[in-house]
Amino acid sequence: MNRYAKGAIAAGAGVVLLLGGAGTFALWNDSATIDAGQVNSGQLSLTPDSVTGKWYLYDESAEGHKGALIANVASYPVVPGDKLIYALDAPVTLTAEGGNLYFTLTSTGADLSGIDGATVDVEFAQSTSELGAPVGGVYHVDATDGVVHASVSPTIVVDFPQSVGDAPGTGLQGQNGSIDLSEAASIVVQQVAPPAS
């Protein structure tokens, strides 16, 4: 092989090497953005419209069992046979919003003592027009219901029942006692797991 042929072959090999070392060509690519909207969380809350209330004599036949108003309960010494009720000036608003929300609504009272024989109970009435009736004590809100608002009206009932049959001079139970009701009651709304199907 003559030197011109050898030179041409060498030059061609050099061109191939240079092309290989210059990098690779780009592969096609593109991207597209997916608009999946926005995920928002719901809520489960209690909002008191008022934190103050009033004491009344308990009256079974009166609306909300509120009988005669007691202007100052601290100046009203209870005696056996008395039953009093404390009611807020405005209800508590329950807000429930969820795609598939199950919850319970309960009331609790502190373990109170101080007047022997007296009991303290927390009761509440609720507006179920929007909330609906519970099933097995559990409420349910789904996405088709939207935001549900319900009014919950808690009351505290102090009952000092009258005992009968005590011998003269022995019926001194509960005298000169007191009950601290500064943190007596609470309403608890609690999410629970969906019932098993």
Stockholm file with secondary structure:
# STOCKHOLM 1.0

chainA/1-197         MNRYAKGAIAAGAGVVLLLGGAGTFALWNDSATIDAGQVNSGQLSLTPDSVTGKWYLYDESAEGHKGALIANVASYPVVPGDKLIYALDAPVTLTAEGGNLYFTLTSTGADLSGIDGATVDVEFAQSTSELGAPVGGVYHVDATDGVVHASVSPTIVVDFPQSVGDAPGTGLQGQNGSIDLSEAASIVVQQVAPPAS
#=GR chainA/1-197 SS CCHHHHHHHHHHHHHHHHHHHTCCCCCCCCCCCCCCCCCCCCEEEEEESCSCEEEEEECTTSGGGEEEEESCGGGCCCCTTEEEEEEESSCEEEEEECSEEEEEEEEEECCCCSSTTCEEEEEEEECCTTTCCCBTTBEEEEGGGCSEEEEEEEEEEEEECCCCCCCTTTCCTTTTCCCCCTTCEEEEEEECCCCCC
#=GC SS_cons         CCHHHHHHHHHHHHHHHHHHHTCCCCCCCCCCCCCCCCCCCCEEEEEESCSCEEEEEECTTSGGGEEEEESCGGGCCCCTTEEEEEEESSCEEEEEECSEEEEEEEEEECCCCSSTTCEEEEEEEECCTTTCCCBTTBEEEEGGGCSEEEEEEEEEEEEECCCCCCCTTTCCTTTTCCCCCTTCEEEEEEECCCCCC
//
